Amino acid sequence: MFKKFSIKSFALGICFVLIVCMSVQAAFAKVSQKTLRKYLTEHSLVVVKDNKTTFYEGRGIKPLINYLKENDFENAYVADKRIGKASALLLVYGKARQVYTPVISKPAVKVFEDNNVKYTADEVVENIKNQSGTDLCPMEKKVMNINSPQEAYELFSELFKDK
């Protein structure tokens, strides 16, 4: 009887985990990449969480920092215009599970892969450049030697403290 109970409990546990995973995937599937691309032509950051889509404005990583001051990305589908290493570290810090971006840098890909974050991108580039395209983005320079999401968040939240 003990063995039957253990096997039955194990099977029920597996079913529960599968149902939860399918529910999260179903929520992500409601927003197509085509729709997210359209949203990103008008907004900087899109967060789909708890069956609610929220839009944020701002340049660079500022929308991510502002969002993380009061929220996390746990069980959210996040779309951002461009994701470099700085953004990737912040998304990992916020516990994002799935991310979409039109443009992602190779260092950001490594951050996501090292932290088991699913991502999709239309284009992978070497690095995210500054606005004039002449050098590395200033935020990317700041995290060049940082691999800790916590450390990146502390650095940027201090940098954008009063903004």
N, C-alpha and C positions, 0 to 999 in steps of 0.2 A: 504494500500500500504506500509506503514511503517513496519508493521509486516512481510510482505512477503520479503521485502528487508533485514530485520534483520535476518530472518531465512535463506534466501539464502546466505547472507554474512557469517553467522555462518557455514553453510554447506560447503561453498567454503574454509573457513579457516581450517576446520577439514580435508578436502581433501588435502589441501596443506601440513599440518603437517604430514599426513599419507604418502604422497609421499616422503617427505624429510626423514622420518624415514625408509621407505622401501629402499631408495637409500643408506643410511648409512649402513643398515643391508646387502644389496647386496654387498657392498664393502667389508664388513667383511667376508661374506660368500665365497668370492673368494679365501681366504687363509684358508685351512683346518687345523685342529689341527695336523693332521699327517704331513703336510708340515711344520708347525711351529716347531714341535718336531725335524724334520730333520734340519731345519735352526739353532735351538738352540744347536745342536751337534757341529756346526762349528762357531757360533757367540754368543755373550753375550746378545745382545739386538736386537730385530727386531721391526721396526715401519712400519706399513702399513697405509699410509696417502695420501690422494688425488690420489688414484690409483697407488701409488708408494711404493715399498718395499725397505727399507733402513736397512742396517746391521751395528752394532756397536760392538766394541771389548773393552775389559777391565774387570777387576775383581770387584766384589761387586757392589756398587752403583755408582761407578765412571762413567760408560757410561750414566746413568740416569742424573747425575749432568751435565756432559758435554753437553748432548742433551738439557737440560733445560736452559742452559746459553744463547741459541740463538733461541729456539723453544718452542712450547708447544705440548701437546698430544691431543689437541682438535680435535674431530672427527677422532681419530686414533685408530687402533687396535694395542696393544702393547704386545709383548711376551718377557719374561725375564726368564733366567734359574731358578732362585730361587727368591721368593718374600717373604721377611719378612716385619715387620712393617715399617722399614726405607724406603724400596722401595715403599711400598704401600702409605705412606705419600707423597713421591715425585711424584708418579703417580697421586694421587689426586690433588696435587699442580699444576701439569701440565695439569689438566682437562681431563685425560684419561676417556673414556667412557666404554671401553671393554678391558680386559686383559686376557692373557693366560700364564700359567706357569706349568711346570711339578711338582714343589714343592712350596707350600704356607704354611706359618705359621698361626696358629690360631689368633695371634694378627693382622696379615695382613688381614685376612678374616673380622675381626671386623672393621678395618679401611674402607675396601671396602663397607661393608654392611652399616656402619654409613654414608657413603658419596654417596650411590647409584651408585656405580661403578660395572658393570657386570664383573664377572670373571669366568674362568674355570681353574681347576687344576686337575692334575692326582693324586696328593697325598697331604693330609693336615697333617702337623706335628705340634708338640707343639711349637717349636721355631726353628729358623735358627741357626745352630751351627758355631763355628769358623772352620778354615781349618782343624785343627787336630781332630775336633769333641769332644773336651774335655770341652768346655765351650760355652756360648752364643757368637754369632757373636759380635765383637766390635761395629758395627754400630747399632745393636739391643739394646745393652746396652745404647748407647747414646740417643735413643728415648724411652727408657722404660717409662719415665714419661712425654713424649711429645705426645700431641694429635692433635696439630695444624700443618697442612701441610705447612703453611707459615713459622712457627718456625723451622720445620725440614729442609726446603729448605735453610733458612738463616744459620742454623748451618752447614749444609754440604757444602754449596757453600763457606763459609768461610774456612772450613776445607780443601777443595780441590781448594782453590783460585789459587794457582800457579802450580797446577798439570795438 
